[in-house]
Amino acid sequence: MTYRDDLNRWLVVRSLSDMQRVVVARFRTQSNADGYLHVIRRLIPDGKFLVVFDGDVKSECEDCG
């Protein structure tokens, strides 16, 4: 994960068929992501969008796989 991705931890994702998800946008704050979600839902009412926190952090354990 790049430094820029570390700054933008809130994601707006679109749910597709077969349990697939596509990241639509990244934001630094949850409120910005929620605002974008509100707009994108008005533009694409049939789409399934949600805001998630990217909690995938690098493991600090040296012995871990």
N, C-alpha and C positions, 0 to 999 in steps of 0.2 A: 504494500500500500504506500502510495507516495505521500509526501508532506501535505500536498493540497487535499488529498482524500482524507487525511487525518483532520483537517479543519472542517470539512463538510461531511459531518457524520449523519445528518438527517436526510433520508431519501424519500422521494416520491416514486413509487413503483406502480406499474400497470400489470394487473393479473391477466394472463392469457390462458388459453385452453391447455390442458394436460399439465397443470400445476407449474407452468412456466411464468417467470416474472421478468420484466424489463425495467431497468432503472431509467426513469424519465428525467429526473433532476436531482441535484444534491444541494443541501443548504447547511449553513452553520447553526441556525437556530430552529427550534421546532415551530415557533410562530411563523417564520418565513415559509417553512414547508407547508404548514396548514393553510396559509394564505394562497399559496400557489395551488394547493389541492382544491380549494374552493373555486378558483378561476378555471382550472382544467376540467373540473366536473361540470361547469356550466358550458364550456366549449364542446366537450365530448360527453354528453349525458349517458350514453350507452356503455361507456368504458368503466372498468372496475379499477379504481385507483386507491392507494392507501399510503399513509406516511409511516415509515419505520425508522428505527434508530439502528445504525450500522455499528453493532457492538463487537464486531470481529476484531479482537486485539491480538497483537503478536504474543505468543507464549513466552513467558519469562523463564520457563523451566528448560534447562539445557539438556536434560536427559529425555525430554519428550520428543516423540516422533516428528 
